[in-house]
Amino acid sequence: MNTPEETFHEEAQELLVDLESALLELEDRPEDPELVDRAFRAMHTIKGGGGMFGFDEVANFTHHLENVFDQVRNGELAITKELINIGLEAKDHIRGLIDEVEPTSELKASGGALLERLGRLFPTALEVDARHCEALAPAQGSTDVAQDVTYRIRIKPADDSLSNGMDPLPVLRELLALGPCIVTSFIGEVPSLDDLNPERCYLAWDLILTTDRGRDALDDVFIFVCDEWAITLGVVEEEACWSDNEVDKPLGEILMERGDATRETVEQALSQQRLTGEILSDSGLVHPEKVQAAQEEQKVVRQVRTERQVKASAANVKVPAERLDTLMDLVGELVIAQSRLNQSAGILMDTQLINVAEEIERLTTELRDNTLGLRMLPIGTTFARFRRLVRDLAGELGKDIELVTEGAETELDKTVIDSLADPLVHLIRNSIDHGIEMPEVREAAGKSRKGTVHLSAIHSESNVLIQIKDDGAGLNAEAIRTKAIERGVLTDASNPSPEELYNLVFDAGFSTAKTVSNVSGRGVGMDVVKRSIESLRGKVWIDSEPGRGSTVTVELPLTLAIIEGLSVRVAEERFVLPLSLVEECIELTSNEVEQSNGNRLIEVRGELVPYLRLREWFGQKGRQPPIEQIVVTRMGDTRFGFTVDEVIGQHQTVIKGLGKYYEGVKGLSGATILGDGTVALILDPPKLVQCAMTE
């Protein structure tokens, strides 16, 4: 279980991402009150969590920033570009304060400089009363007056709260700061000193709180403990009145509403013609402390309408990524064991065992799919960070550039997403630096002064296609050709297609930039991008149209853990091809081989398809069968065949690494363990085709 500090760190990182997103959107829509509220809420929650868990520097700094945005919410200040700049830099500063165990002098100095800039921009904003800053005032433009609402709150911390550092006192203090509050402590579960465990929390509390801060302020108080603590919260009265000259609601009715007494026990007490509270307490039907709490509510609430209880329940459960990785590993081992069971059942030909094996296979497949689903995240979690990158880099280069994203909801394995961020950052930086022209150059070419970088993601069968498209000048094929000849990659007699020329930019050290900037131009990076994407079993290529822009396409598998494969045999060896690339299987007879006159081509429904003999490629000896099988694969618009001795069938493939000794072997993407315990190599068809074409 995470410590409170780790929990705060995780929550704060998510809030900082949301804060940055809100600030960037505010730059385009400064009059949107919902965006202002969203930014303010993130700051307020970070401040509250920082104060609760001992991040005092975070709480103090965020408090000043929150003051400013509170005035923005109230319509007293306007959103400006400079305020957005300060907000974004402040967000980076807060992240630094959270990441550092002890803030450095440089970090503190940068925070002071930011507050000084903020003070020059809004001199009165930093003098706002802290209590006013915490209030959730109405949105900008609203004419509603905040009204007092009385809440009934019951808090029962988890037994291990104290040992985990979840001290209830800061939570109670925050609630007391929201308005007039009456607290009743439940001590009935506290044991004798001999049995008392000082690290266990035995207490619970009932509160009757009247506040004009709104329900969101209460939710913010419980944001870090709502998953572990038992908390019930209900509205008692919309306009609480604190005078004593109103008619009290019957005590028995309040106890029934609170769930501390049943109608039967109350009626039994009333039949004795004594005060309900005394009867219930003396008879032991209701604990005296609960009667006392109900009496406090009776004093507070006047003219109370029928109220509802709202239980705070966690809709989502957060699980550390390491646990998901462990679960995925276990599922992979289960898939291998299930494959062994299938094979054993087929050998023994036991009907009952076969039925059990089929049921286990069904359950394993369902478990595998659900586990993979848990690891899938929207790629938008990566897209969100690029808005800031484009904004800052465009400003640094003096360009006006807009980032447009599409398909942010497209899901991809978490492992792939984590490894994808850096390559995408480099590709986007290249589009901004080399692709998009300066505003005056674009205007002279008849384009809009504002350039556009379009980032999109879409599912394509079992892969995801990510495209980075710009409307810049495009690639200069002739300049690339000249540079390639200079570096000895091409000769004067070479006649590559434009597509082949464009993709030379992925070679190490290749650059056509006339000047070197601090952004790019040294020819370092694009080869790293290609290697990074290929390490994810993906591929990348470039298309370009001179004067109209360029498009970089990245194709990646949905997951790196388990795939559906087609198991084949060549001599005594077994291989697996990704089923997503397999189009069909056809026979190849010895007569057809003889009639081809040595050409490795076969006609498939009117189209000539080249093929590669895996027996020859891997140097397998032994007798060749009279009828071979060709597995026809499709990669984009290209079809290619691989001849094998036998097609065994579909196989759930758990991908295992080959180790450093085999890192340089091309055409292999990993290995898997078969049901009989032997190892089968997983083929990488695109790499095999590439190798076959170049040899």
Beta strands, then each sheet from edge to edge (+ up, - down):
strand 1: 149-156
strand 2: 181-186
strand 3: 204-211
strand 4: 230-237
strand 5: 308-311
strand 6: 376-378
strand 7: 401-406
strand 8: 411-413
strand 9: 451-460
strand 10: 463-470
strand 11: 539-545
strand 12: 549-557
strand 13: 562-570
strand 14: 573-578
strand 15: 582-589
strand 16: 601-604
strand 17: 607-613
strand 18: 627-635
strand 19: 638-644
strand 20: 646-654
strand 21: 668-673
strand 22: 679-683
sheet 1: 2+ 3- 1+ 4- 5+
sheet 2: 6+ 8-
sheet 3: 7+ 9+ 10- 12+ 11-
sheet 4: 20+ 13- 14+ 22+ 21-
sheet 5: 15+ 18- 19+ 17+ 16-
end
